[in-house]
Structures are given as structure tokens and as C-alpha cells.
Amino acid sequence: MSSFWAFVLSCVIAAASVFVLLLLPSPIDPEPLYISEDLPELIGPLQVNTNLQNIKKLFQGQLVGPESFAAGPDGSLYTGTADGKIWRIKDGQLKLVTRTGRDDAACGQFHMEPLCGRPKGMKLDSEGYLIVADSYKGILKVNVDTGDKQVLLDKFNGSRFLFLNALDIARNGTIYFTDSSTKWERRNYRYEVIESNSLGRILALDPITLTSWLVTDGLYLANGLYLSEDQSFLLVAEMSVSRLSKVYIDGPKSGEKEVFITNLPGYPDNIKPNARGNLYVGMGSVRFQGSSAIGSFLDIVAPYPFIKRFITKIVPPSLFDIFLPQHALMLEISLDGRIVTSHHDPGAKALYALSEAFQYEDYVYLGHFNLPFLGVIEVKDLHPD
């Protein structure tokens, strides 16, 4: 075959391949999303440091994916892992409390996650029970001494949960929790992120009557949740649009929603109070000037559903992570919506991402849903003043 006809054949094959790709259905159905803000600069309280490179790694290989934490009055720390287990840590010892789902050697693998469960947000209630939001199994009440568990809620309006995330508990016992997506399961979070839909919501549950209700919806990947000390509002992390929103649940503004802080230098995950009267917010990934040679990938593709659909046709979801900058970041945000301090790991030397920073006494515990260890750092190493 002459070089000319070989070239023609190559062009025909390439054109046919593109045509076939265009006809293939995409797993996502995004809408245009316009993010007008310029990417943040790492100046002032966002100035780069290496604080997070000073962490100690505990229980390496024993805890895989410790994402969220709760503390008990006896000095116990609790966390959940990718294999559906809930653990107690006390006096340097690790003890299994219970499993939220099936007991299987394959737990922790993608195909088993809905069966084995995925414990996320947790907090002890006033009676000492551990209240857990499992992405699939629902809101659970766990006796931390016996491991017995009770399912308080596993569906809403007849539909089972796919992606429960964080929770907080009011003084009257009401459990507030985020449902990140009514479309995507937690294990398919990458599709949820790139689709950037507004199918997240906050729900509430009365643990006595087991009555549940919708607090608000229309949220972009509703993630971390914080209930104010005066119980009048909730802060929720809208992860895929890099902001925290404020939802009033009491007082004259009850039912209203407003932006608390936006254009964050990353994608906010869990929100936890610290002893300084501020909030620690982990960043699941980062977006700031210079974070990537091409800029923020999600910001770039946000207005273009066609590009998103095409990418998800040709790139396996597991490869989406190649777009993530190598930089871990934790923010400290005041209750009036200002960034007070930031803590970094440039180059991801110790951490490549951060879901939660949880202060308990003189230590801050750091977790992420993919980390194969529990990170810990002393408060004085974060705030030497």
C-alpha cells in the first residue's frame, strides 16, 4: 500500500473512531457551571508553609481510609475505615468496635463497598452512643462497649441512601446529616465531582420518634457539616463549588440559605471546631494560582458539559486523580467567614489530601478516605504562638 493510501486509511479510521466516541453514551449528564472568581493566591493567611509535613503516622496499614473522628469522655477516639469497620483508639491501642455491613475478606474493594458499608461522619450523643452516618447503611446508633448497632434511618421518602457523609447532633438530640448525592453512590464520587450537579441535601432525624425531614437541598456535593454553638444555623461544605454555605434552622431567618465563604483554595471536606474558637476545614484537593501548570482542571471544564462527557467516555474514573495537584491543605476559618491560618504539605511529602482535621485535647488528628494511616500532630506545632 502506498504511503498516500495508508494516510487516507489512517484518517478514515481516526474519523470513524471519533464518530463512534461521540455516539457512545456518557455516564454523566452535567450542566454548564460558571465559576467567575479568579483562583486564590497563596498570600497572607494562605502563605505556604510545611506544617503538615511534621505529622506522625499511626497504625500504618492497619487503618485504611480513616476519614472522620469522634471523641469520648474516657479518652477514646473513634474512626471508620474503608472496609466498613468502626475502631476505638485508646492508650495507643486499636480495637475493633463493630462493622456497619458484611464481614468479608474482600471488604474495602470497590465492588464490595455497598455491601460492607462505608462509615463516614460520627459523633457521640448525650447518652454515650456513637451516632454514625454510613454512606449506604444510613444513620446508625452504636453501643461502643458491646458493638451492638441499631439502624435509625436507612432511606428517605422511600429511597435508600447512596452517599451519606457528615453529621452533627443538636443539644435536643436532633441529628443533622448531609446526603452528598441522590444520584451517585459514594464509590463513584469521581463522577459526582466532575458532573458537578446540585443533588446534595441536608436532612434531619429525631432519634426518638425516628421522624426525618428535609432541611435544604440544591447543594453541590454536600459534604462537611457544623452546627453552631447557639444551634441557630448549620455550615455545610459544598465541595464541588469550593464554598461553605450557611443554612439557618432557627430564628427569624430560619429556612434561609446564604454563602458563608466562597472561592476557597481547594475543595472543602469536613468542618470541625477547634479550641481557638475557629473551624478546621480539610481540603480534598486544591485550586489556587500555580497549583497546576494548566490551572484548576475542574474550573476549566466547568462551563463545558461536552468536554466533561467526552472525558468520562475515554478516561477510566480511577485515572481522574492524575489531574490532582500534589499539595495537601487544611484551613482554619473564623466564625465570621475569614481564613485565619492555613497549613500545607507542598509536594505531598506526608499527605496528598485531607478530609478532616479533628482536635482532641492537645492533638489534631488528620484523616482522608484513601490514607493508609492515621495522621496526628500536636497543636503547638500548628500554632506555636
Beta strands, then each sheet from edge to edge (+ up, - down):
strand 1: 56-58
strand 2: 69-71
strand 3: 77-80
strand 4: 85-90
strand 5: 93-99
strand 6: 119-124
strand 7: 130-134
strand 8: 138-142
strand 9: 149-153
strand 10: 155-156
strand 11: 159-160
strand 12: 164-169
strand 13: 175-179
strand 14: 200-205
strand 15: 212-219
strand 16: 222-227
strand 17: 233-238
strand 18: 243-248
strand 19: 257-261
strand 20: 266-273
strand 21: 279-286
strand 22: 327-333
strand 23: 339-346
strand 24: 356-360
strand 25: 363-367
strand 26: 374-378
sheet 1: 1+ 26- 25+ 24-
sheet 2: 2+ 3- 4+ 5-
sheet 3: 6+ 7- 8+ 9-
sheet 4: 10+ 11-
sheet 5: 12+ 13- 14+ 15-
sheet 6: 16+ 17- 18+ 19-
sheet 7: 20+ 21- 22+ 23-
end
